[in-house]
Amino acid sequence: MAAAEPPEVVRSAGPQDTERVGARLVRELHPGAIVLLCGDLGAGKTTLVRGAVRELGHPGRVTSPTFTLVNRYAGGRVPVSHLDLYRLGAAGLDEEDPALLEEELAGDRIVFVEWPEAAVAELGPVAVRVELRHAGGDAREIEIARTGGGRG
């Protein structure tokens, strides 16, 4: 088994840079890829997804799925599902919606998962893990670890 490559660390000066990182990242992904997004509240997870969704040519607004659990974006080159599992916390998926992940992980889309800790065991092979950290003001440090897993 080949060793995983070391994580890439990118510095973002603000939201536009973070969107550009998302756009660049999604160019390497294929349907079935799962991307875990980790970081504190306000670290830029949804901003990164916005850049990815726009790069794929999806029309319309990109917002956080905190209260809906999932936002789906169609109409671009590849469908995207953006999940936010923050509200599930320790309860996990079983109590909320056991079919949620099964539907979203069908393999025909790229899936971004914020706060994946609530369902990490159910996610299966992950293609990329992204950690976003506050670095003062609007700056962010973004660590991208390509795991080689997933279908992306």
Protein Blocks (a to p, Z undefined) as FASTA:
>chain_A
ZZdddddddddfbfklmmmmmmmmmmmpcehiacddeddehilpmmmmmmmmmmnopgcj
dddfklnopacdehiabdcddddfklnmmnommlmommlmmmmmnopaccddehkllmmm
mnopafbdcddddeehjbccdddddehiajZZ
